[in-house]
């Protein structure tokens, strides 16, 4: 497996993997997530690649794109309520279905963790849909723990 930084030339690869993940999100919560066009996904992924605050890695297995990870550093100043901190944010982790449970996600997360440590981050954070038990199990297996839950009440 090879993990490297994504470039604008990789947009079609990112979109092909993102398509599967987006469809899963729609299945989990169609009231929130929508089926995006490839053009919309290309524009969104292009925005990630265009900013200095975001890093995108792609994992390749035998020259086939297997997954990607979008990483951001989030800094917060001290407030009356919280200490100052610098967190690594896993904005997106997507692994193509045929490569799941083969170490691709773990390798991408290891890459993000090393990168975050090198940049002085206090911790890694991410969000996961509560009904996505496979993702929750994966994150728990690599020592993530739930810290905060977001609740909602549908009004319409």
C-alpha positions in Angstrom: 0.0 0.0 0.0 1.2 3.5 -0.8 -0.2 6.6 0.8 0.6 10.0 -0.7 -0.7 13.5 -0.8 -3.6 14.1 -3.2 -3.2 16.6 -6.0 -5.8 18.3 -8.3 -5.0 15.6 -10.9 -6.5 13.1 -8.4 -10.0 14.7 -8.2 -11.6 12.0 -10.3 -10.1 9.4 -8.0 -11.3 11.2 -4.9 -14.8 11.5 -6.3 -15.0 7.8 -7.3 -14.3 6.8 -3.7 -16.4 9.6 -2.2 -19.4 8.5 -4.2 -19.6 5.2 -2.3 -19.3 7.0 1.0 -21.8 9.7 0.1 -24.3 7.0 -0.9 -23.8 5.3 2.5 -24.5 8.5 4.3 -27.6 9.1 2.3 -28.8 5.5 3.3 -28.0 6.2 7.0 -29.8 9.6 7.1 -31.6 10.7 3.9 -33.2 13.7 5.8 -29.7 15.2 6.2 -27.5 13.8 3.4 -28.3 14.1 -0.3 -27.1 12.3 -3.4 -24.7 14.8 -4.9 -23.7 14.9 -8.5 -20.1 14.1 -9.5 -19.7 17.8 -10.4 -20.7 18.8 -6.9 -18.4 16.3 -5.3 -15.6 17.4 -7.7 -16.1 21.0 -6.6 -16.2 20.1 -2.9 -13.1 18.0 -3.1 -11.4 20.7 -5.2 -12.0 23.1 -2.3 -10.2 20.8 0.1 -7.2 20.6 -2.2 -7.1 24.4 -2.7 -6.6 25.4 0.9 -3.5 25.4 3.0 -5.5 24.4 6.1 -6.5 21.0 4.7 -4.4 18.0 3.8 -5.7 15.1 1.7 -4.0 11.7 1.5 -4.9 8.9 -0.9 -4.2 5.3 -0.3 -3.3 3.1 -3.3 -3.3 -0.7 -3.3 -1.7 -2.2 -6.4 -2.1 1.1 -8.3 -5.8 1.2 -7.5 -7.3 4.0 -5.3 -8.4 2.4 -2.1 -9.4 5.3 0.1 -8.6 8.8 1.2 -8.5 11.0 4.3 -9.2 14.7 4.6 -7.4 16.3 7.6 -7.6 19.8 9.1 -6.0 21.5 12.1 -8.4 23.3 14.3 -6.9 25.8 16.8 -9.0 27.3 19.6 -7.8 30.0 22.0 -8.3 29.7 25.7 -11.7 31.0 26.9 -13.4 31.3 30.2 -14.7 27.8 29.6 -11.9 25.8 27.9 -8.2 25.6 27.6 -6.4 26.5 24.5 -6.0 23.6 22.1 -4.9 22.5 18.7 -6.8 19.5 17.4 -6.4 17.4 14.3 -9.8 17.1 12.7 -10.5 14.0 10.5 -13.0 15.7 8.2 -13.5 12.7 6.0 -12.3 9.1 5.9 -13.5 7.1 2.9 -12.4 3.6 1.9 -13.7 1.9 -1.2 -15.9 -1.0 -0.4 -13.7 -3.6 -2.0 -10.8 -2.5 0.2 -12.6 -2.3 3.6 -11.3 -4.4 6.5 -7.9 -4.7 4.8 -6.0 -2.0 6.8 -6.5 0.9 4.5 -8.5 3.0 7.0 -6.1 2.2 9.7 -3.1 3.2 7.6 -4.7 6.5 6.7 -5.6 7.2 10.3 -2.0 6.4 11.3 -0.8 8.9 8.7 -3.1 11.5 10.1 -2.0 10.8 13.7 1.7 11.1 12.8 1.0 14.4 11.0 -1.0 15.8 13.9 1.7 14.9 16.4 4.4 16.5 14.3 2.3 19.7 14.3 1.7 19.8 18.0 -1.9 18.8 18.1 -3.4 17.8 21.4 -5.8 15.2 20.0 -7.6 13.9 17.0 -11.3 14.5 16.6 -13.9 13.2 14.2 -17.6 12.8 13.8 -19.5 9.6 13.1 -23.1 8.9 12.4 -24.5 7.1 15.4 -26.2 4.4 13.3 -22.9 3.6 11.5 -21.9 0.7 13.7 -19.0 -0.4 11.4 -17.4 3.0 11.6 -18.0 3.3 15.4 -16.4 -0.1 15.9 -13.5 0.8 13.7 -12.8 4.0 15.6 -13.1 2.3 19.0 -10.6 -0.4 17.8 -8.0 2.3 17.1 -8.5 3.9 20.6 -11.0 6.7 19.8 -13.7 7.2 22.3 -17.0 9.2 22.2 -16.7 12.6 23.9 -19.7 14.6 22.8 -23.0 13.7 21.3 -25.0 16.0 19.1 -28.7 15.5 19.5 -31.5 16.8 17.3 -35.2 17.2 17.2 -37.0 17.2 13.9 -39.5 20.0 13.6 -40.9 19.2 10.1 
